[in-house]
Amino acid sequence: SSRLPTNVVPTHYDLVVTTVALQPPFLYTGKVKISLTVNDPQSDQITLHCLEVSIADAHIGTIRNTSISYNVANESCTMEFPPGTILSASASASTSTLDLDIAFMGHLNDQMHGFYRAKYTAANGESKFMATTQHEPTDARRFFPCVDEPSAKATFQTSVNVPAGLTAISNTNIIETVTNSSSGSIFTKFGKTPKMST
């Protein structure tokens, strides 16, 4: 795929996996807040890598996108906002930055890339599935909308909501765990990473 436009550049991703189903049809939902440095405030388009992931909603502050187009060949999606949205949002911040909020959904594939399902045998001999990730070299785009280029380094904070009886693991420390009293699901928030590639 080709390089993305650099009118905005990510500095931080706050990623939340809101639901994940470890049985057919193996769907998951999530949301991501991307902090962006604005290089060209005249453009009202934001293009991210996005493959096998659908965007349900995107907004900057209270302004929702007017359209979303997907380019399968470039493994990307472009969100169009009303004229002046990015100029106005970045002008209101002293550092020419803005936050882009995206709600998305995807499918836990069985191809060992992106966000995928892996089968294992439990101690009792029962076959089960776990959800795991493989983002290198450019497979983060199969998990969530992002700038999936090795040179586009940012910090990440990840949270995962898993059904009762399951555990979430990440490469940073757990900073918060909350159990839903009605469903038993467990929300786990992990620490912020150093600056790194997706």
N, C-alpha and C positions, 0 to 999 in steps of 0.2 A: 504494500500500500504506500501511497505518497505521503510526504510530510504534511502536517496540518498547518493552517494559517497561524500566525503568531500575534494576531491582534489582541488576544488575551493569553496569559501564561499562568498555569496553576502554581500556587505556592503551598496549599494545604488541602487535604481531602478528609472530611469527616464522614466516614462510611458506616452505615447501619444496615445489617441484614435483619429485616423485620420478620420474615417468615421463611421457613425452609421445610420442604416435605421430602422425607426419605423413603417415600413409596410412590408408585406411579400416580400422577404423571411427572413427579420429581420437579415441581415448580418452586421457585423462590421469588421473594420480593425484597426490595431494598430501597434505601434513599441515600443520597450523597449530597453534602454541601461542599462545593468546591470554591475555595478562596482564590480569586484571580487577580493578577496584576494586569491592568489595562494599558496596552501599548498604542492602540488606535481606537479612541473613543467615538470616532465617526461611524464605525461599523456596528450594525445591530444584529450581526450573525455571530454565533458561537459554534464552532465545529469541534467535535470530539471523536475519538475512536469509539466504536460501538459495533459489536459483532454478535449476532444471535441474542441480543438484548433489546427489549422494547421499552421505550420511554413513555410512561403514563402521564407525566406532568413535569413541566420545567418552569421556574420563575426566578426573577431577580427582584427581591423585596416582594412587593405586592403585584408586580407586573408579570403576567403569564406570557409564555411564548405564543406567537400567532400561527406558527407552523413548524413542523419537524419533517425533514426529509432524510432518507437513508441512502447512502451510496455503498452498495455491497462490494463493488470492485475496490474501493478505497477503504472499506471496513470502517466507515465513519457515519456520523449523523450531524446534521446542521439544524440548529434551532434558530429561528428568526424571531426577533422581538420588535415591538412597535418602534417607529422612528424616534430616536433620541433617548432610548432606554439606557443604553450603556453610557452615553455621554452624561446623562443626568445622574445615574447611579455612581459613576466614578468621580464626578465633580463634587458630590456630597461627602466624599471621603478625602481626607487630607493626603492620602498616599496613592490615589488613583487605583483603588482596588474595589472589588465588589464580590458578593457571594452569589453563586448560582446554585439553586436547590433543584434537585432532580429526583423524581420517584421513578423506579424502573422495575422490570420483572424479567426473569429468565428461566432457563431450564437446566437442571443439573445434567450435563451431558455425560457420556460414557467413553469419551475420547482422551481422557487424561490431560486436558488443558482447560484453562480458565477456571471456572467454579464447577467441579464435576463430582460425580458419585463414584465411590469405590466399594466393592463388595468385600466383606471379610466374614470369617467364621467366628462366632462367639464361643465362649467357654463351654456352653451347653450344646455345641454342635450346630446351632441355628445360623443360617445365612442372614447377614444384615448389611446395611449400607451406611457409609459415612459420607459427609460432604467435605471436600478438601480443595485446595487451590494449587495451580501451577501457572505462574504468570510469565515466566521467562520463555523466550526473549520478548515476545509481544503478545501475550495471551491474557493480560489483565482486561483488555477490551471485551473479552468473552464473559467477563464477570460483571463489570459496571462501566458506565460511560466515563472516559478519562482521556488524558493525553498520554498515549502508550508508546512513548519514544524514550530510549535509554537516556538521552540528554535532558529530558524534561523531569528534573528531580523536584520532589516536594516532600512535605511531611504528611503522615497519615495517622488518623485515629480511627480505630475500628471497634464497633460494638456488634454483638450478635445476640439475637433472641432465639433460643432453642427450646424445643418441647421438653417437658418433664422427663427426667431420667437420662438426658444427654448432657454432654460437656462440651464447651467451646474452648479451643486452645489457639493461641496466637504467638507471635514472636516477641511480644512485649508483655509486661506484667499486667495482672488484673488490677484495676483501680476501683471497680465498683461491680457488685453483683446484687440484683434485685429479683426476687421470686414473686411471680404473680399469684396472689392468694386464691384466685378462682380457677385459673387454668393450670397452675403449677409450672408454667413456662419460666425459663430463667434468662434474664437479660444480663449479659456480661459486657462490661466496657473495659477496653484495654488501653494501656498507656500510649502516648504519642511516640511515633518512631523518629529517628534521625532523618535528615533530608536524604531521600533515596529515589531510585527509579520505581515505576509502577511494577 
